[in-house]
Amino acid sequence: MSLSRAPRRTLLAVAVLTAAVTLSACSGDNNGKSGGGGNTNFVTNTGGISTAAKGERASTGKLAGETLDGKQLDVADLKGKVVVLNAWGSWCGPCRAEAPHFAKVAKDLQGKGVAFVGLNTRDPNKQPAIAFEEDYGVPYPSLYDPQGKLILFGFPKGTLSLQGIPSTVVLDKEGKIAARSLMALDEKKLRSMIEPLLKEK
């Protein structure tokens, strides 16, 4: 092997690795593996949805800030409802694929003890995100999190945290993390995360 070929191969390997990381960051497909280390007690079903048993659920950190429409929102104020948190970006193909399903389920469950909150991230300005919500008829607010700080710091290490874009976490009525998906969801999978929590006392 000549010396001139070695750097080229290294650059090619780095380029391929970078592309793979970029794609996985948008797809959010982590094969349902849980984040954090240690003994997590998470159960992942074949659909890639991880759940935590009622007595083993963790609380989120602070998830509050300004929404895309300029209002203030604190997820802690939604305690008493099942809360669906969906991390998304207007630039993300899988987010566009799942958006109609989220809009439909959110409308169907309006007034039935469920609150949806988006976490819009990595959109450097609000306009593309606002256009995305209008295009898909998204009926719920989204916290504007361009740097991803809420996603990074809103979930303690070792919990079922949001990772990648899109990803979804569902909180139980006590505000604890009950279920998570690291992939784009259709209506059936989304409902499968919400309905068991609605039945809990």
Phi, psi and omega per residue, in radians:
M1 nan 2.245 3.123
S2 -1.404 2.757 -3.134
L3 -1.134 -0.555 -3.106
S4 -1.196 -0.473 3.139
R5 -1.393 -0.544 -3.077
A6 -1.020 -0.881 3.134
P7 -1.082 -0.627 3.130
R8 -1.097 -0.756 3.118
R9 -1.110 -0.710 3.125
T10 -1.093 -0.783 3.123
L11 -1.092 -0.705 3.120
L12 -1.100 -0.761 3.128
A13 -1.088 -0.739 3.126
V14 -1.124 -0.727 3.140
A15 -1.101 -0.752 3.129
V16 -1.121 -0.760 3.132
L17 -1.096 -0.760 3.127
T18 -1.073 -0.753 3.126
A19 -1.098 -0.714 -3.139
A20 -1.121 -0.737 3.132
V21 -1.129 -0.746 3.136
T22 -1.069 -0.782 -3.140
L23 -1.131 -0.746 -3.120
S24 -1.195 -0.509 3.124
A25 -1.142 -0.607 3.135
C26 -1.454 -0.725 -3.076
S27 -1.221 -0.516 -3.125
G28 1.200 0.162 -3.094
D29 -1.435 1.871 -3.121
N30 -2.079 0.382 -3.112
N31 0.961 0.470 3.066
G32 1.310 0.173 -3.127
K33 -1.282 2.484 -3.094
S34 -1.439 2.667 3.104
G35 -1.486 2.963 3.109
G36 1.325 2.963 -3.124
G37 -1.959 -3.077 3.063
G38 1.445 -2.988 -3.104
N39 -1.453 1.860 -3.001
T40 -1.702 -0.433 -3.106
N41 1.061 0.454 3.088
F42 -1.484 2.584 3.048
V43 -2.022 2.216 3.113
T44 -1.961 2.163 3.129
N45 -1.492 3.118 -3.073
T46 -1.184 -0.310 3.102
G47 -1.475 0.084 3.111
G48 1.381 0.332 3.112
I49 -1.815 2.148 3.119
S50 -1.676 2.469 3.122
T51 -2.302 2.750 3.053
A52 -2.134 2.393 3.124
A53 -1.113 2.694 -3.016
K54 -0.909 -0.793 -3.100
G55 -1.346 -0.076 -3.044
E56 -2.057 0.280 -3.090
R57 -1.497 2.513 3.129
A58 -1.750 2.730 3.050
S59 -1.483 2.705 3.034
T60 -1.389 2.921 2.908
G61 -1.409 -2.848 -3.125
K62 -1.285 2.169 3.081
L63 -2.144 1.511 -3.059
A64 -2.609 2.711 3.096
G65 2.790 -2.773 -3.099
E66 -1.597 2.410 3.100
T67 -1.501 2.975 3.119
L68 -1.028 -0.508 3.126
D69 -1.618 0.248 2.999
G70 1.472 0.139 3.110
K71 -1.626 2.903 3.077
Q72 -1.684 2.432 3.135
L73 -2.455 2.320 3.045
D74 -2.147 2.062 -3.098
V75 -1.052 -0.510 3.131
A76 -1.039 -0.481 3.133
D77 -1.237 -0.175 -3.110
L78 -1.652 0.098 3.127
K79 -0.979 2.472 -3.033
G80 1.813 -0.282 3.066
K81 -2.013 2.755 2.917
V82 -1.345 2.249 -3.057
V83 -2.028 2.203 3.093
V84 -1.771 2.056 3.121
L85 -1.893 2.103 -3.096
N86 -2.127 2.054 3.082
A87 -1.495 2.250 -3.069
W88 -2.650 2.853 3.029
G89 -2.457 2.566 -3.102
S90 -1.164 -0.364 -3.091
W91 -1.478 -0.078 -2.938
C92 -1.733 2.049 -3.140
G93 -1.000 -0.879 3.117
P94 -1.067 -0.497 3.087
C95 -1.156 -0.689 3.100
R96 -1.144 -0.636 -3.132
A97 -1.147 -0.652 -3.075
E98 -1.566 -0.295 -3.049
A99 -0.958 -0.772 3.134
P100 -1.083 -0.598 3.127
H101 -1.178 -0.747 3.117
F102 -1.133 -0.755 3.134
A103 -1.067 -0.760 -3.120
K104 -1.130 -0.849 -3.101
V105 -1.149 -0.698 3.116
A106 -1.055 -0.732 3.123
K107 -1.191 -0.725 -3.137
D108 -1.097 -0.616 -3.041
L109 -1.714 0.129 3.118
Q110 -1.036 2.276 3.139
G111 1.359 0.175 -3.110
K112 -2.020 0.451 3.052
G113 1.472 0.355 3.121
V114 -2.192 2.364 3.057
A115 -2.129 2.348 3.074
F116 -1.847 2.425 3.062
V117 -2.414 2.193 3.033
G118 -1.532 2.670 2.967
L119 -2.127 1.677 -3.117
N120 -1.391 2.209 -3.076
T121 -2.363 2.703 3.079
R122 1.066 0.377 2.924
D123 -1.723 1.932 -3.043
P124 -1.120 -0.401 2.966
N125 -2.412 2.875 -2.970
K126 -1.330 -0.433 -2.968
Q127 -0.986 -0.845 3.122
P128 -1.084 -0.605 3.136
A129 -1.204 -0.726 3.109
I130 -1.121 -0.721 3.108
A131 -1.106 -0.692 3.097
F132 -1.015 -0.844 -3.127
E133 -1.099 -0.673 3.111
E134 -1.175 -0.749 -3.122
D135 -1.043 -0.673 -3.056
Y136 -1.769 0.078 3.094
G137 1.089 0.686 -3.127
V138 -1.207 2.072 -3.020
P139 -1.621 0.075 -3.052
Y140 -2.137 2.820 -3.096
P141 -1.337 2.724 3.028
S142 -2.220 2.241 2.996
L143 -1.194 2.392 3.136
Y144 -1.591 1.981 -3.011
D145 -2.309 1.147 -2.995
P146 -1.069 -0.519 -3.127
Q147 -1.588 -0.124 -3.125
G148 1.331 0.335 -3.084
K149 -1.184 -0.692 3.129
L150 -1.120 -0.711 3.128
I151 -1.152 -0.692 -3.093
L152 -1.281 -0.781 -3.014
F153 -1.799 -0.121 -3.088
G154 -1.427 -0.087 -3.080
F155 -2.305 2.114 -3.135
P156 -1.069 2.619 3.116
K157 -1.035 2.403 3.106
G158 1.534 0.071 3.113
T159 -1.757 3.031 3.024
L160 -1.309 1.515 -3.016
S161 -1.766 2.792 3.003
L162 -1.182 2.322 3.116
Q163 -2.521 2.314 3.138
G164 1.236 3.043 -3.115
I165 -2.272 2.164 -0.051
P166 -1.477 2.729 2.914
S167 -2.612 2.728 -3.026
T168 -2.389 2.364 3.043
V169 -2.137 2.438 3.063
V170 -2.030 2.229 3.115
L171 -1.697 2.499 3.072
D172 -1.347 -3.094 -3.053
K173 -1.165 -0.293 3.095
E174 -1.612 0.062 3.132
G175 1.430 0.295 -3.132
K176 -1.743 2.654 -3.034
I177 -1.335 1.969 -3.036
A178 -1.863 -0.564 -3.071
A179 -2.646 2.674 3.131
R180 -2.604 2.505 2.994
S181 -2.227 2.416 3.131
L182 -1.899 0.551 3.141
M183 -2.575 2.938 3.049
A184 -1.139 2.431 -3.071
L185 -1.939 2.553 2.941
D186 -1.688 3.119 -3.068
E187 -1.048 -0.756 -3.084
K188 -1.084 -0.817 -3.119
K189 -1.182 -0.674 3.116
L190 -1.081 -0.817 3.120
R191 -1.091 -0.598 -3.131
S192 -1.151 -0.377 3.089
M193 -1.464 -0.513 -3.022
I194 -1.580 -0.813 -2.942
E195 -1.044 -0.722 3.109
P196 -1.077 -0.541 -3.124
L197 -1.326 -0.524 3.072
L198 -1.146 -0.531 -3.113
K199 -1.409 -0.267 -3.128
E200 -1.198 2.493 3.098
K201 -1.474 nan nan
